[in-house]
Amino acid sequence: MPLTRLAADAFGVVTIRLVSLLTLLGFLCIIYSCYFRTRIHSQGFVQLGYFSGPWIIRIIFILFAIWWGFGEIIRLSLLRSEGRVLNALNLKWQETVCKYYIVSNLGFAEPCLFLTIVFLLRAPLQKMESGILSQKWNGKTAGYVFLCCLPVFALQLIVILIGPDFNKGPSYLGVDSMILEAIVAKSVKAGDEVSNTYGSMGSVELLRRYGFTEPDNPNDVVIINLELVLHWISALFSGRPSRGRFFIEVEVEMIKGRAP
Protein backbone atom coordinates (compact mmCIF):
# COMPACT_ATOMS: atom_id res chain seq x y z
CA MET A 1 0.00 0.00 0.00
CA PRO A 2 1.64 3.31 -1.04
CA LEU A 3 2.24 5.96 1.60
CA THR A 4 0.13 9.10 1.61
CA ARG A 5 1.80 12.48 1.19
CA LEU A 6 1.50 13.27 4.91
CA ALA A 7 2.86 9.87 5.96
CA ALA A 8 5.78 10.15 3.51
CA ASP A 9 6.68 13.62 4.83
CA ALA A 10 6.45 12.41 8.44
CA PHE A 11 8.67 9.45 7.58
CA GLY A 12 11.16 11.84 5.97
CA VAL A 13 11.29 14.10 9.04
CA VAL A 14 11.86 11.10 11.32
CA THR A 15 14.62 9.83 9.01
CA ILE A 16 16.41 13.19 9.00
CA ARG A 17 16.29 13.38 12.81
CA LEU A 18 17.55 9.83 13.24
CA VAL A 19 20.42 10.42 10.81
CA SER A 20 21.28 13.66 12.63
CA LEU A 21 21.32 11.78 15.93
CA LEU A 22 23.43 9.04 14.36
CA THR A 23 25.91 11.63 13.08
CA LEU A 24 26.19 13.33 16.48
CA LEU A 25 26.67 10.07 18.38
CA GLY A 26 29.07 8.82 15.71
CA PHE A 27 31.41 11.79 16.04
CA LEU A 28 31.25 11.51 19.84
CA CYS A 29 32.24 7.85 19.54
CA ILE A 30 35.13 8.74 17.25
CA ILE A 31 36.40 11.36 19.69
CA TYR A 32 36.10 8.98 22.63
CA SER A 33 37.82 6.13 20.71
CA CYS A 34 40.80 8.40 19.97
CA TYR A 35 40.85 9.59 23.59
CA PHE A 36 40.64 6.02 24.94
CA ARG A 37 43.44 4.89 22.62
CA THR A 38 45.68 7.80 23.66
CA ARG A 39 44.93 7.26 27.35
CA ILE A 40 45.87 3.59 27.20
CA HIS A 41 49.20 4.28 25.55
CA SER A 42 50.05 7.22 27.80
CA GLN A 43 49.21 5.36 31.02
CA GLY A 44 50.76 2.08 29.91
CA PHE A 45 47.61 0.01 30.42
CA VAL A 46 48.71 -2.95 28.30
CA GLN A 47 45.82 -5.14 29.46
CA LEU A 48 43.31 -2.70 27.96
CA GLY A 49 45.01 -2.77 24.58
CA TYR A 50 42.75 -5.66 23.59
CA PHE A 51 39.69 -3.38 23.76
CA SER A 52 41.25 -0.55 21.76
CA GLY A 53 42.82 -2.81 19.13
CA PRO A 54 40.22 -2.39 16.34
CA TRP A 55 39.82 1.35 16.91
CA ILE A 56 40.53 2.26 13.26
CA ILE A 57 37.96 -0.25 11.97
CA ARG A 58 35.41 1.11 14.45
CA ILE A 59 35.99 4.64 13.19
CA ILE A 60 35.70 3.45 9.58
CA PHE A 61 32.43 1.69 10.45
CA ILE A 62 31.03 4.89 11.99
CA LEU A 63 32.03 6.92 8.94
CA PHE A 64 30.36 4.38 6.64
CA ALA A 65 27.17 4.58 8.74
CA ILE A 66 27.14 8.39 8.54
CA TRP A 67 27.81 8.26 4.81
CA TRP A 68 24.94 5.80 4.34
CA GLY A 69 22.62 7.98 6.43
CA PHE A 70 23.21 11.08 4.31
CA GLY A 71 22.59 9.01 1.18
CA GLU A 72 19.22 7.93 2.58
CA ILE A 73 18.33 11.57 3.27
CA ILE A 74 19.01 12.52 -0.34
CA ARG A 75 16.50 9.97 -1.65
CA LEU A 76 13.63 11.22 0.53
CA SER A 77 10.58 12.57 -1.31
CA LEU A 78 10.38 15.32 1.31
CA LEU A 79 13.36 17.09 -0.27
CA ARG A 80 11.74 16.96 -3.71
CA SER A 81 8.52 18.67 -2.61
CA GLU A 82 7.52 22.15 -3.77
CA GLY A 83 9.97 24.73 -2.45
CA ARG A 84 12.48 22.15 -1.15
CA VAL A 85 16.16 21.80 -1.97
CA LEU A 86 16.06 19.12 -4.68
CA ASN A 87 12.91 20.54 -6.27
CA ALA A 88 14.93 23.54 -7.48
CA LEU A 89 17.20 21.23 -9.50
CA ASN A 90 16.37 20.44 -13.08
CA LEU A 91 15.69 16.89 -14.24
CA LYS A 92 19.31 16.36 -15.33
CA TRP A 93 20.64 17.19 -11.87
CA GLN A 94 17.98 15.05 -10.19
CA GLU A 95 19.03 12.16 -12.41
CA THR A 96 22.64 12.73 -11.35
CA VAL A 97 21.61 12.67 -7.68
CA CYS A 98 19.79 9.36 -8.21
CA LYS A 99 22.86 7.88 -9.89
CA TYR A 100 25.03 9.09 -7.00
CA TYR A 101 22.71 7.39 -4.51
CA ILE A 102 22.82 4.07 -6.38
CA VAL A 103 26.61 4.03 -6.66
CA SER A 104 27.32 5.51 -3.23
CA ASN A 105 24.82 3.67 -1.01
CA LEU A 106 23.88 0.51 -2.86
CA GLY A 107 27.25 -0.03 -4.49
CA PHE A 108 29.63 1.07 -1.74
CA ALA A 109 28.31 2.12 1.68
CA GLU A 110 25.95 -0.80 2.37
CA PRO A 111 28.39 -3.58 1.34
CA CYS A 112 31.17 -1.89 3.34
CA LEU A 113 28.90 -1.64 6.41
CA PHE A 114 28.04 -5.32 6.23
CA LEU A 115 31.63 -6.48 5.75
CA THR A 116 32.96 -4.20 8.49
CA ILE A 117 30.45 -5.66 10.97
CA VAL A 118 31.51 -9.17 9.94
CA PHE A 119 35.20 -8.39 10.53
CA LEU A 120 34.48 -6.72 13.88
CA LEU A 121 32.47 -9.72 15.06
CA ARG A 122 35.15 -12.11 13.82
CA ALA A 123 38.05 -10.24 15.43
CA PRO A 124 37.62 -11.56 19.04
CA LEU A 125 37.62 -15.16 17.71
CA GLN A 126 41.11 -14.83 16.25
CA LYS A 127 44.39 -15.55 18.00
CA MET A 128 45.92 -12.82 20.11
CA GLU A 129 49.06 -12.51 17.99
CA SER A 130 47.32 -12.33 14.60
CA GLY A 131 44.07 -10.75 15.76
CA ILE A 132 43.18 -7.28 16.96
CA LEU A 133 46.36 -6.97 19.04
CA SER A 134 48.42 -7.20 15.87
CA GLN A 135 49.63 -3.81 14.67
CA LYS A 136 48.80 -4.70 11.05
CA TRP A 137 45.28 -5.97 11.75
CA ASN A 138 43.52 -2.62 11.19
CA GLY A 139 45.25 -1.96 7.90
CA LYS A 140 44.72 -5.49 6.58
CA THR A 141 41.07 -5.50 7.59
CA ALA A 142 40.41 -2.12 5.95
CA GLY A 143 42.09 -3.39 2.79
CA TYR A 144 39.99 -6.56 2.78
CA VAL A 145 36.79 -4.54 3.19
CA PHE A 146 37.57 -2.24 0.28
CA LEU A 147 38.79 -5.12 -1.88
CA CYS A 148 35.67 -7.21 -1.30
CA CYS A 149 33.36 -4.26 -2.00
CA LEU A 150 35.17 -3.28 -5.18
CA PRO A 151 33.30 -5.75 -7.48
CA VAL A 152 29.88 -4.55 -6.29
CA PHE A 153 30.95 -0.92 -6.66
CA ALA A 154 32.32 -1.57 -10.16
CA LEU A 155 29.12 -3.40 -11.16
CA GLN A 156 26.89 -0.52 -10.01
CA LEU A 157 29.15 1.96 -11.78
CA ILE A 158 28.94 0.00 -15.03
CA VAL A 159 25.16 -0.25 -14.78
CA ILE A 160 24.86 3.51 -14.22
CA LEU A 161 27.30 4.63 -16.91
CA ILE A 162 26.82 2.01 -19.63
CA GLY A 163 23.34 0.63 -18.86
CA PRO A 164 21.35 3.51 -20.44
CA ASP A 165 23.11 2.91 -23.78
CA PHE A 166 21.73 -0.64 -23.92
CA ASN A 167 18.23 0.58 -23.03
CA LYS A 168 17.93 2.62 -26.19
CA GLY A 169 15.94 1.06 -28.99
CA PRO A 170 17.25 0.62 -32.55
CA SER A 171 17.48 3.67 -34.75
CA TYR A 172 15.95 3.82 -38.19
CA LEU A 173 17.29 5.82 -41.13
CA GLY A 174 19.94 7.33 -38.90
CA VAL A 175 17.35 8.85 -36.55
CA ASP A 176 17.54 8.16 -32.84
CA SER A 177 14.49 6.14 -31.77
CA MET A 178 14.37 8.02 -28.47
CA ILE A 179 13.47 11.24 -30.31
CA LEU A 180 9.85 12.02 -31.21
CA GLU A 181 9.37 13.94 -34.45
CA ALA A 182 6.16 15.78 -35.27
CA ILE A 183 5.14 17.66 -38.42
CA VAL A 184 3.38 20.98 -37.81
CA ALA A 185 0.42 22.09 -39.91
CA LYS A 186 1.72 25.66 -40.26
CA SER A 187 4.96 27.56 -39.87
CA VAL A 188 6.04 28.36 -36.30
CA LYS A 189 8.95 30.27 -34.87
CA ALA A 190 11.60 28.72 -32.65
CA GLY A 191 10.38 28.75 -29.06
CA ASP A 192 6.67 29.05 -29.91
CA GLU A 193 4.26 26.71 -28.18
CA VAL A 194 2.71 24.00 -30.33
CA SER A 195 -0.12 21.63 -29.46
CA ASN A 196 -1.05 18.16 -30.56
CA THR A 197 -4.54 16.64 -30.81
CA TYR A 198 -5.77 13.10 -30.53
CA GLY A 199 -8.39 13.70 -33.18
CA SER A 200 -12.17 13.53 -33.08
CA MET A 201 -12.55 10.30 -31.12
CA GLY A 202 -15.19 9.04 -28.76
CA SER A 203 -14.44 8.01 -25.20
CA VAL A 204 -14.35 4.31 -26.09
CA GLU A 205 -11.69 4.84 -28.75
CA LEU A 206 -9.66 7.16 -26.53
CA LEU A 207 -9.72 4.58 -23.75
CA ARG A 208 -8.74 1.77 -26.09
CA ARG A 209 -5.86 3.63 -27.75
CA TYR A 210 -4.51 6.00 -25.10
CA GLY A 211 -5.95 4.85 -21.77
CA PHE A 212 -8.00 7.91 -20.80
CA THR A 213 -11.41 9.49 -21.41
CA GLU A 214 -12.76 13.03 -21.56
CA PRO A 215 -15.87 14.14 -19.60
CA ASP A 216 -18.71 15.44 -21.78
CA ASN A 217 -16.96 14.34 -24.94
CA PRO A 218 -18.95 15.74 -27.92
CA ASN A 219 -17.68 12.90 -30.11
CA ASP A 220 -19.26 10.16 -27.99
CA VAL A 221 -21.58 7.86 -29.91
CA VAL A 222 -23.91 5.08 -28.76
CA ILE A 223 -24.43 2.05 -30.99
CA ILE A 224 -27.90 0.48 -30.63
CA ASN A 225 -28.92 -2.75 -32.29
CA LEU A 226 -31.47 -2.06 -35.04
CA GLU A 227 -33.45 -5.21 -34.26
CA LEU A 228 -33.79 -4.07 -30.66
CA VAL A 229 -35.15 -0.68 -31.75
CA LEU A 230 -37.62 -2.24 -34.19
CA HIS A 231 -38.78 -4.73 -31.58
CA TRP A 232 -39.32 -1.94 -29.05
CA ILE A 233 -41.32 0.20 -31.53
CA SER A 234 -43.46 -2.75 -32.53
CA ALA A 235 -44.16 -3.68 -28.91
CA LEU A 236 -45.00 -0.07 -28.04
CA PHE A 237 -47.81 0.16 -30.62
CA SER A 238 -48.88 -3.50 -30.72
CA GLY A 239 -51.93 -2.86 -28.50
CA ARG A 240 -53.02 0.36 -30.25
CA PRO A 241 -54.72 -0.38 -33.62
CA SER A 242 -54.86 3.06 -35.11
CA ARG A 243 -53.71 5.08 -38.08
CA GLY A 244 -50.50 5.91 -36.19
CA ARG A 245 -49.67 2.24 -35.89
CA PHE A 246 -50.06 1.84 -39.65
CA PHE A 247 -47.55 4.62 -40.33
CA ILE A 248 -45.14 3.16 -37.75
CA GLU A 249 -45.30 -0.25 -39.44
CA VAL A 250 -44.66 1.37 -42.81
CA GLU A 251 -41.64 3.22 -41.37
CA VAL A 252 -40.35 0.00 -39.79
CA GLU A 253 -40.60 -1.79 -43.13
CA MET A 254 -38.75 1.08 -44.85
CA ILE A 255 -36.02 1.00 -42.20
CA LYS A 256 -35.68 -2.77 -42.63
CA GLY A 257 -35.40 -2.26 -46.34
CA ARG A 258 -32.58 0.24 -45.96
CA ALA A 259 -30.74 -1.73 -43.26
CA PRO A 260 -27.61 -3.51 -44.53
PEVENRA-V97600 format. One record per residue. N is the residue number from 1. RES is the residue in one letter. OMEGA is omega in whole degrees, 0 to 359 (999 if undefined). NEAR is the number of other C-alpha atoms within 8 Angstrom. Layout:
N & RES & OMEGA & NEAR
N & RES & OMEGA & NEAR
This chain:
1 & M & 182 & 2
2 & P & 179 & 3
3 & L & 173 & 6
4 & T & 181 & 6
5 & R & 181 & 6
6 & L & 180 & 6
7 & A & 179 & 8
8 & A & 178 & 11
9 & D & 178 & 10
10 & A & 177 & 8
11 & F & 178 & 8
12 & G & 179 & 12
13 & V & 179 & 9
14 & V & 180 & 8
15 & T & 180 & 9
16 & I & 180 & 9
17 & R & 179 & 8
18 & L & 178 & 8
19 & V & 177 & 12
20 & S & 177 & 8
21 & L & 177 & 8
22 & L & 180 & 9
23 & T & 180 & 9
24 & L & 180 & 8
25 & L & 179 & 8
26 & G & 179 & 11
27 & F & 175 & 8
28 & L & 178 & 8
29 & C & 178 & 8
30 & I & 179 & 10
31 & I & 182 & 8
32 & Y & 177 & 8
33 & S & 177 & 11
34 & C & 179 & 9
35 & Y & 180 & 8
36 & F & 179 & 9
37 & R & 180 & 10
38 & T & 180 & 8
39 & R & 180 & 8
40 & I & 181 & 12
41 & H & 181 & 9
42 & S & 181 & 6
43 & Q & 179 & 6
44 & G & 179 & 6
45 & F & 184 & 8
46 & V & 182 & 7
47 & Q & 181 & 5
48 & L & 180 & 8
49 & G & 178 & 10
50 & Y & 182 & 8
51 & F & 181 & 6
52 & S & 183 & 10
53 & G & 183 & 10
54 & P & 186 & 11
55 & W & 180 & 11
56 & I & 179 & 7
57 & I & 177 & 12
58 & R & 179 & 9
59 & I & 178 & 10
60 & I & 179 & 8
61 & F & 179 & 11
62 & I & 179 & 10
63 & L & 176 & 9
64 & F & 180 & 11
65 & A & 178 & 10
66 & I & 177 & 12
67 & W & 179 & 10
68 & W & 180 & 12
69 & G & 179 & 9
70 & F & 175 & 9
71 & G & 178 & 11
72 & E & 177 & 10
73 & I & 182 & 11
74 & I & 184 & 9
75 & R & 182 & 9
76 & L & 177 & 9
77 & S & 179 & 9
78 & L & 181 & 10
79 & L & 179 & 11
80 & R & 179 & 10
81 & S & 181 & 9
82 & E & 179 & 5
83 & G & 180 & 6
84 & R & 187 & 10
85 & V & 185 & 8
86 & L & 179 & 9
87 & N & 179 & 11
88 & A & 180 & 7
89 & L & 176 & 9
90 & N & 185 & 7
91 & L & 180 & 6
92 & K & 179 & 7
93 & W & 177 & 8
94 & Q & 175 & 10
95 & E & 178 & 8
96 & T & 178 & 8
97 & V & 178 & 9
98 & C & 177 & 9
99 & K & 178 & 9
100 & Y & 180 & 8
101 & Y & 182 & 13
102 & I & 182 & 10
103 & V & 186 & 13
104 & S & 185 & 11
105 & N & 184 & 13
106 & L & 183 & 11
107 & G & 185 & 16
108 & F & 189 & 13
109 & A & 183 & 13
110 & E & 175 & 10
111 & P & 179 & 11
112 & C & 176 & 12
113 & L & 182 & 11
114 & F & 182 & 8
115 & L & 179 & 9
116 & T & 176 & 11
117 & I & 180 & 9
118 & V & 180 & 8
119 & F & 178 & 9
120 & L & 178 & 11
121 & L & 181 & 8
122 & R & 186 & 8
123 & A & 181 & 9
124 & P & 181 & 9
125 & L & 181 & 6
126 & Q & 178 & 9
127 & K & 184 & 7
128 & M & 185 & 8
129 & E & 183 & 7
130 & S & 183 & 9
131 & G & 188 & 11
132 & I & 176 & 15
133 & L & 177 & 11
134 & S & 182 & 10
135 & Q & 182 & 6
136 & K & 187 & 6
137 & W & 181 & 12
138 & N & 180 & 13
139 & G & 179 & 7
140 & K & 181 & 8
141 & T & 178 & 10
142 & A & 177 & 9
143 & G & 178 & 8
144 & Y & 180 & 8
145 & V & 181 & 11
146 & F & 182 & 9
147 & L & 180 & 8
148 & C & 180 & 7
149 & C & 183 & 12
150 & L & 180 & 9
151 & P & 179 & 8
152 & V & 179 & 10
153 & F & 180 & 11
154 & A & 179 & 9
155 & L & 178 & 9
156 & Q & 180 & 12
157 & L & 179 & 10
158 & I & 180 & 9
159 & V & 182 & 9
160 & I & 187 & 10
161 & L & 186 & 7
162 & I & 184 & 8
163 & G & 181 & 9
164 & P & 179 & 9
165 & D & 179 & 6
166 & F & 182 & 7
167 & N & 181 & 6
168 & K & 179 & 8
169 & G & 180 & 7
170 & P & 179 & 6
171 & S & 182 & 8
172 & Y & 178 & 7
173 & L & 178 & 4
174 & G & 181 & 5
175 & V & 179 & 7
176 & D & 182 & 8
177 & S & 179 & 10
178 & M & 182 & 6
179 & I & 177 & 6
180 & L & 178 & 5
181 & E & 179 & 4
182 & A & 180 & 4
183 & I & 182 & 4
184 & V & 182 & 6
185 & A & 179 & 4
186 & K & 183 & 4
187 & S & 177 & 5
188 & V & 178 & 6
189 & K & 179 & 5
190 & A & 181 & 4
191 & G & 178 & 4
192 & D & 179 & 6
193 & E & 177 & 4
194 & V & 181 & 4
195 & S & 179 & 4
196 & N & 181 & 4
197 & T & 177 & 4
198 & Y & 181 & 5
199 & G & 181 & 4
200 & S & 183 & 5
201 & M & 173 & 9
202 & G & 183 & 11
203 & S & 180 & 12
204 & V & 181 & 8
205 & E & 177 & 8
206 & L & 180 & 12
207 & L & 181 & 10
208 & R & 185 & 7
209 & R & 191 & 6
210 & Y & 174 & 6
211 & G & 177 & 7
212 & F & 177 & 7
213 & T & 179 & 8
214 & E & 176 & 6
215 & P & 180 & 4
216 & D & 181 & 4
217 & N & 181 & 8
218 & P & 181 & 5
219 & N & 179 & 8
220 & D & 177 & 9
221 & V & 177 & 5
222 & V & 180 & 4
223 & I & 181 & 4
224 & I & 179 & 6
225 & N & 183 & 6
226 & L & 180 & 6
227 & E & 178 & 6
228 & L & 179 & 8
229 & V & 180 & 9
230 & L & 179 & 9
231 & H & 180 & 8
232 & W & 179 & 8
233 & I & 180 & 9
234 & S & 180 & 9
235 & A & 183 & 8
236 & L & 184 & 7
237 & F & 183 & 9
238 & S & 181 & 8
239 & G & 184 & 6
240 & R & 179 & 6
241 & P & 183 & 9
242 & S & 178 & 6
243 & R & 179 & 6
244 & G & 179 & 7
245 & R & 179 & 11
246 & F & 179 & 9
247 & F & 178 & 8
248 & I & 180 & 9
249 & E & 176 & 9
250 & V & 179 & 8
251 & E & 179 & 8
252 & V & 180 & 9
253 & E & 179 & 8
254 & M & 179 & 8
255 & I & 178 & 8
256 & K & 179 & 7
257 & G & 180 & 6
258 & R & 183 & 6
259 & A & 180 & 5
260 & P & 999 & 2
